[in-house]
Amino acid sequence: MLKIGNGPFFPPSMSPLLISFIVVIFWIAAFTSTAESSCDDCEETCMNGNPEIMKLSKAADDLVSKLNFPSAMERKSEIQAMKNAHIESRFGLYGEYPFLSLSTILQQPAVTEAMNRNAAVPPTFVDIGSGPGRLMLGASVMANWTSVYGLEGRPELHNNAIDAIRSLEREGTLREGMVHSVSGDFMEESPEVINALSGADVIFAYSTCFENHGDIRLPALSALLARHLKKGSVVIVVDKFLVGERFQYDSLYPMQDVDTGEPTVSIVWRVLGEPSRRSLNAEIDTLYNSDSMNVNVCEKQPKACEELKTKQLSLFGFESMTTGAW
């Protein structure tokens, strides 16, 4: 019989089974209350372990909530409709990258190093394949950027981005002239694209559906970036590898796609040396004739491959997305 002090807590006539049931309910309630209390006071830390990362992610969410971006369900419907209609241009299918993942990666050593290289001038961020501008607008409040650029190939998405930028500028929540959407095929190297890339410190590409070599390598994008990026910048790509002597693997971070819930991996590459002086076509040809493209990808990037396999298996419990390509 349970007692409090010197007296019985339950009357002697009460069924032992009922007493056991009440004790279990009492224990569950007490445990739940304690758990909720511990996280009520430190929700950000409990969720991510880094309150600053959560703060930046929330700031991005708060900014874009002022705009009429498609919901996750609407984006899923759009993506499925494009797949059903076999619409898969070189720009890939429109998807969204989580703000929490971006704020996490912006705090990683290689990225912060690139952002802080020039103490006199704040860094510049470029989103390749920026869609209607959600990610670049979210990124705009995650650091003290000089400029934020989005490069978008579809005119209708570029126009949506321009409308979003102007709306936020009018209401005073976005610094005028800081965020830019550039329209057109970035592989055509317009002056606007070259200006954005050549001044970039952090370059991001949600590259899951980008034109590739038939596996996880991105020779065309690698050639473009090799021609224009400055030494010391970093490139973040998703589910793909850059190739060529200018790109050095640094680290990778598992995440989940906002629209599909599928596991993906963001990979950080350091940019070495000076921009290539070869033409874009010559740079692509050089890559295809090099070991970067003519040997198994993991022979060139053993560390990246090993970390990719290990982290995906341990965090998501599924075989590497590149099985068969390796």
KACOR-V40646 format. One record per pair of residues at least 24 apart in sequence whose ideal C-beta (glycine too) atoms are under 10 Angstrom apart, sorted by the first residue. I is the first residue (numbers start at 1). J is the second residue. D is the distance in whole Angstrom. If there is no record, write none. Layout:
# KACOR-V40646
I	J	D
I	J	D
This chain:
# KACOR-V40646
2	26	10
47	100	9
48	100	7
48	103	9
48	104	8
50	103	9
50	104	8
50	107	7
52	103	8
52	107	7
53	99	10
53	100	7
53	101	10
53	102	10
53	103	5
53	104	5
53	105	10
53	106	8
53	107	6
53	142	10
54	100	7
54	103	8
54	104	10
55	103	8
55	142	10
56	99	8
56	100	9
56	102	8
56	103	4
56	104	9
56	106	7
56	107	8
56	138	9
56	139	9
56	141	7
56	142	5
56	143	8
57	98	8
57	99	4
57	100	4
57	101	9
57	102	8
57	103	4
57	104	8
57	138	8
57	142	8
58	99	8
58	100	9
58	103	9
58	141	10
59	99	9
59	103	9
59	138	8
59	140	10
59	141	5
59	142	7
60	98	10
60	99	4
60	100	9
60	102	8
60	103	7
60	134	9
60	135	9
60	137	8
60	138	3
60	139	7
60	140	8
60	141	6
60	142	6
61	99	6
61	100	9
61	138	7
61	141	10
62	138	10
62	141	8
62	173	9
63	99	10
63	134	10
63	137	6
63	138	6
63	139	10
63	140	7
63	141	5
63	142	10
63	164	10
63	168	7
63	173	7
63	174	8
64	99	8
64	132	10
64	133	9
64	134	6
64	135	9
64	137	6
64	138	6
64	140	10
64	141	9
64	164	8
64	168	9
66	137	10
66	164	9
66	167	8
66	168	7
66	171	7
66	173	7
66	174	10
67	132	9
67	133	8
67	134	8
67	137	8
67	160	9
67	163	9
67	164	5
67	165	10
67	167	6
67	168	7
68	132	10
68	160	9
68	163	9
68	164	9
68	167	9
69	96	8
69	131	9
69	132	6
69	133	8
69	134	5
69	137	9
69	160	9
69	164	8
70	94	9
70	96	9
70	131	10
70	132	8
70	134	9
70	160	10
70	259	10
72	96	8
72	257	10
72	258	6
72	259	6
72	260	9
72	261	9
73	259	9
74	259	10
75	131	10
75	134	10
75	258	8
75	259	5
75	260	9
76	258	10
76	259	5
76	260	7
76	261	10
77	259	10
78	259	9
79	209	10
79	259	6
79	260	8
80	259	10
88	209	7
88	211	10
89	153	7
89	154	8
89	185	9
89	209	10
89	211	9
90	153	7
90	185	7
90	186	10
90	187	7
90	209	10
90	210	8
90	211	5
90	220	8
91	128	10
91	129	6
91	131	9
91	151	10
91	152	8
91	153	4
91	154	6
91	157	9
91	185	8
91	186	9
91	187	10
91	209	8
91	210	8
91	211	9
92	129	6
92	153	9
92	205	10
92	206	8
92	207	8
92	208	7
92	209	3
92	210	5
92	211	8
92	212	10
93	129	10
93	206	10
93	208	8
93	209	5
93	259	9
94	129	8
94	131	5
94	132	8
94	152	10
94	154	8
94	157	7
94	206	9
94	209	9
94	259	9
95	129	9
95	131	8
95	206	6
95	208	7
95	209	8
95	238	9
95	257	6
95	258	7
95	259	5
95	260	8
95	262	10
95	264	10
96	131	8
96	132	10
96	134	6
96	135	7
96	138	10
96	206	8
96	257	8
96	258	4
96	259	6
97	127	9
97	131	10
97	134	9
97	135	5
97	138	9
97	139	10
97	204	8
97	205	10
97	206	5
97	208	10
97	236	9
97	238	7
97	255	8
97	257	8
97	258	7
97	259	10
97	264	9
97	266	8
98	135	9
98	138	10
98	255	6
98	256	7
98	257	8
98	258	5
98	264	10
98	266	10
99	134	9
99	135	8
99	138	5
99	139	9
99	141	10
99	142	8
99	258	9
100	255	8
100	256	10
100	258	10
101	236	10
101	238	9
101	253	7
101	254	9
101	255	4
101	256	8
101	257	10
101	258	9
101	264	9
101	266	6
102	127	10
102	135	7
102	138	7
102	139	6
102	142	7
102	202	10
102	204	7
102	236	8
102	255	9
102	266	9
103	138	9
103	139	9
103	141	10
103	142	6
103	143	10
104	253	7
104	255	8
104	266	9
105	202	9
105	204	8
105	234	9
105	236	6
105	251	9
105	252	10
105	253	6
105	255	9
105	266	6
105	267	10
105	268	7
106	139	8
106	142	6
106	143	6
106	202	7
106	204	10
106	236	9
107	142	9
107	143	10
108	234	9
108	236	9
108	250	8
108	251	6
108	253	7
108	266	10
108	268	7
109	250	8
109	251	8
109	268	9
110	202	10
110	234	6
110	236	10
110	248	10
110	250	4
110	251	6
110	268	5
110	269	9
110	270	6
111	143	10
111	201	9
111	202	6
111	204	10
111	233	10
111	234	5
111	236	7
111	250	9
111	251	9
111	268	6
111	270	10
112	143	9
112	202	10
112	234	10
113	201	10
113	232	8
113	234	8
113	250	10
113	270	9
114	200	9
114	201	5
114	202	6
114	203	9
114	230	10
114	232	6
114	233	5
114	234	4
114	235	10
114	268	9
114	270	8
114	271	8
115	143	6
115	144	9
115	145	9
115	201	6
115	202	6
115	233	10
115	234	9
116	143	10
116	201	9
117	201	7
117	230	9
117	231	9
117	232	5
117	233	8
118	146	10
118	201	8
118	232	9
121	146	6
121	199	10
121	201	9
122	146	5
122	147	9
122	178	10
122	201	9
123	147	9
123	148	10
123	199	9
123	200	8
123	201	4
123	202	6
123	233	9
124	148	7
124	149	7
124	178	10
124	196	8
124	197	10
124	198	10
124	199	5
124	200	5
124	201	5
124	202	8
124	203	9
124	233	9
125	149	7
125	150	9
125	179	9
125	196	10
125	200	7
125	201	7
125	202	5
125	203	8
125	204	7
126	150	8
126	151	7
126	180	10
126	182	9
126	186	10
126	193	9
126	196	5
126	197	6
126	199	8
126	200	4
126	201	9
126	202	7
126	203	5
126	204	7
126	205	9
126	225	10
126	229	9
126	233	9
126	235	9
127	151	7
127	152	9
127	161	10
127	181	9
127	196	10
127	200	10
127	202	10
127	203	8
127	204	5
127	205	8
127	206	8
127	236	10
128	152	9
128	153	10
128	186	6
128	193	9
128	196	9
128	197	9
128	200	10
128	203	7
128	204	7
128	205	4
128	206	8
128	207	8
128	210	9
128	221	8
128	224	9
128	225	9
128	235	9
128	237	9
129	153	7
129	154	9
129	157	9
129	186	8
129	204	9
129	205	6
129	206	6
129	207	8
129	209	9
129	210	7
129	221	10
130	157	8
130	158	8
130	161	6
130	179	10
130	180	10
130	181	6
130	182	8
130	204	9
130	205	10
130	206	9
131	157	5
131	158	9
131	160	8
131	161	7
131	181	10
131	206	9
132	156	9
132	157	5
132	158	8
132	159	9
132	160	4
132	161	5
132	162	9
132	163	9
132	164	7
132	181	9
133	157	8
133	158	9
133	160	7
133	161	3
133	162	8
133	163	9
133	164	5
133	165	7
133	168	10
133	179	8
133	180	10
133	181	6
134	160	9
134	161	9
134	164	8
134	258	10
135	204	7
135	206	8
136	161	8
136	164	9
136	165	9
136	179	6
136	180	9
136	181	7
136	204	9
137	161	8
137	164	6
137	165	7
137	168	7
137	173	10
137	174	7
137	179	6
137	181	10
139	179	9
139	202	8
139	204	8
140	165	9
140	168	9
140	173	10
140	174	7
140	175	8
140	178	6
140	179	5
141	173	9
141	174	9
143	201	10
143	202	8
145	175	9
145	178	7
145	179	9
145	201	9
145	202	9
146	178	8
146	199	8
146	201	9
147	177	8
147	178	6
147	179	8
147	180	7
147	195	10
147	196	8
147	199	7
147	200	9
148	174	10
148	175	10
148	178	6
148	179	5
148	180	7
148	181	10
148	196	10
148	200	10
148	202	10
149	178	10
149	179	8
149	180	5
149	181	8
149	182	6
149	192	9
149	193	9
149	195	8
149	196	4
149	197	8
149	199	9
149	200	7
149	203	9
150	179	8
150	180	7
150	181	5
150	182	7
150	183	10
150	196	9
150	204	10
151	180	10
151	181	8
151	182	5
151	183	8
151	184	8
151	185	9
151	186	5
151	190	9
151	192	8
151	193	6
151	196	6
151	197	8
151	203	10
151	205	9
152	181	6
152	182	7
152	183	6
152	184	8
152	185	10
152	186	9
153	182	10
153	183	8
153	184	7
153	185	5
153	186	7
153	187	9
153	188	10
154	183	9
154	184	10
155	183	6
155	184	9
157	181	9
157	183	9
158	182	8
158	183	4
158	184	8
159	183	8
186	221	9
186	224	7
186	225	10
187	211	9
187	220	6
187	221	8
187	223	9
187	224	6
187	280	7
187	284	10
188	224	10
188	280	9
189	224	7
189	227	8
189	228	8
189	279	10
189	280	6
193	224	9
193	228	8
194	224	10
194	227	9
194	228	6
195	228	9
196	228	9
197	224	8
197	225	7
197	227	8
197	228	4
197	229	6
197	230	9
197	233	9
197	275	9
198	227	9
198	228	5
198	229	7
198	230	7
198	233	10
198	275	8
199	228	9
199	229	10
199	230	8
199	233	9
200	225	9
200	228	8
200	229	7
200	230	8
200	233	6
200	234	9
200	235	9
200	271	9
201	229	9
201	230	8
201	232	8
201	233	5
201	234	7
201	271	10
202	233	7
202	234	6
202	235	8
202	236	7
202	268	10
203	228	10
203	229	7
203	233	6
203	234	7
203	235	5
203	236	7
203	237	9
203	269	9
203	271	8
204	234	9
204	235	8
204	236	5
204	237	8
204	238	9
204	266	9
205	235	7
205	236	7
205	237	5
205	238	7
205	240	8
205	242	9
206	236	9
206	237	8
206	238	5
206	239	9
206	240	10
206	257	9
206	264	9
206	266	9
207	235	10
207	236	9
207	237	5
207	238	5
207	239	7
207	240	5
207	241	10
207	242	9
207	264	10
207	266	10
207	267	9
208	237	9
208	238	5
208	239	5
208	240	7
208	257	8
208	260	10
208	262	9
208	264	6
208	265	10
208	321	9
209	238	10
209	239	9
209	240	10
210	237	8
210	238	9
210	239	9
210	240	7
212	239	10
212	240	6
212	241	9
212	325	10
213	240	10
213	241	9
213	243	8
213	287	9
213	288	9
213	292	10
213	293	6
213	297	9
213	325	9
214	325	7
215	240	9
215	241	8
215	293	10
215	296	9
215	297	6
215	322	6
215	324	8
215	325	3
215	326	8
216	240	5
216	241	5
216	243	10
216	265	10
216	267	9
216	297	6
216	298	10
216	301	10
216	304	10
216	305	9
216	308	9
216	320	9
216	321	8
216	322	5
216	325	6
216	326	9
217	241	5
217	242	8
217	243	5
217	244	10
217	287	9
217	292	8
217	293	7
217	297	6
217	300	9
217	301	9
217	322	10
217	325	9
218	242	6
218	243	7
218	244	10
218	247	10
218	287	10
219	243	6
219	244	8
219	283	9
219	284	6
219	285	10
219	286	10
219	287	5
219	288	6
219	290	10
219	292	8
219	293	6
220	280	9
220	283	9
220	284	6
220	287	9
222	246	8
222	247	7
222	269	9
222	283	8
222	284	9
222	287	6
222	292	8
222	293	10
223	276	8
223	278	8
223	279	10
223	280	6
223	281	8
223	282	9
223	283	4
223	284	4
223	285	9
223	286	8
223	287	6
223	288	9
224	280	6
224	283	8
224	284	9
225	269	9
225	271	8
225	275	9
225	276	10
225	283	10
226	271	8
226	272	10
226	273	9
226	274	10
226	275	7
226	276	5
226	278	9
226	280	9
226	283	6
226	284	10
226	286	9
226	287	8
227	275	6
227	276	5
227	277	8
227	278	7
227	279	8
227	280	6
227	282	10
227	283	6
228	275	6
228	276	9
228	280	10
229	269	10
229	271	5
229	272	10
229	273	10
229	274	10
229	275	7
229	276	10
230	271	7
230	273	10
230	274	8
230	275	7
231	270	9
231	271	6
231	272	7
231	273	6
231	274	6
231	275	8
232	270	8
232	271	7
232	272	9
233	269	10
233	270	8
233	271	5
233	272	10
234	268	6
234	269	7
234	270	6
234	271	7
235	267	9
235	268	7
235	269	5
235	270	8
235	271	6
236	266	6
236	267	7
236	268	5
236	269	8
237	265	9
237	266	7
237	267	5
237	268	9
237	269	7
238	264	5
238	265	7
238	266	5
238	267	7
239	263	10
239	264	5
239	265	6
239	266	8
239	267	8
239	308	9
239	321	6
239	322	9
240	265	9
240	267	7
240	321	10
240	322	10
241	267	7
241	269	8
241	292	9
241	297	6
241	298	10
241	300	8
241	301	6
241	304	7
241	305	9
241	308	9
241	322	9
242	267	8
242	269	5
242	271	9
242	292	9
242	301	10
243	269	10
243	287	6
243	288	10
243	290	8
243	291	9
243	292	4
243	293	6
243	297	8
243	300	7
243	301	9
244	272	10
244	276	8
244	283	8
244	284	10
244	286	8
244	287	5
244	290	7
244	292	6
244	293	9
244	300	10
245	272	7
245	273	7
245	276	9
245	286	10
245	287	9
245	290	8
245	292	8
246	270	9
246	271	6
246	272	5
246	273	6
246	274	9
246	275	8
246	276	7
246	283	10
247	271	7
247	272	7
247	273	10
247	292	9
247	301	10
248	272	6
248	273	10
248	301	10
249	300	9
249	301	6
249	302	9
249	303	6
249	304	4
249	305	9
249	307	9
249	308	10
250	303	10
250	304	9
251	303	10
251	304	9
251	307	8
252	303	10
252	304	7
252	307	6
252	308	6
252	310	10
252	311	7
252	312	9
253	311	8
254	308	9
254	311	5
254	312	6
254	314	9
254	315	5
254	316	7
255	315	10
256	315	10
256	316	9
262	316	9
262	318	10
262	321	9
263	311	10
263	312	7
263	315	7
263	316	4
263	317	9
263	318	7
263	321	8
264	312	9
264	316	9
264	321	8
265	304	10
265	307	9
265	308	6
265	311	7
265	312	7
265	315	9
265	316	9
265	320	10
265	321	8
267	301	10
267	304	7
267	307	9
267	308	8
269	304	9
296	325	9
296	326	6
297	322	7
297	325	7
297	326	6
298	322	9
298	325	10
298	326	5
299	326	10
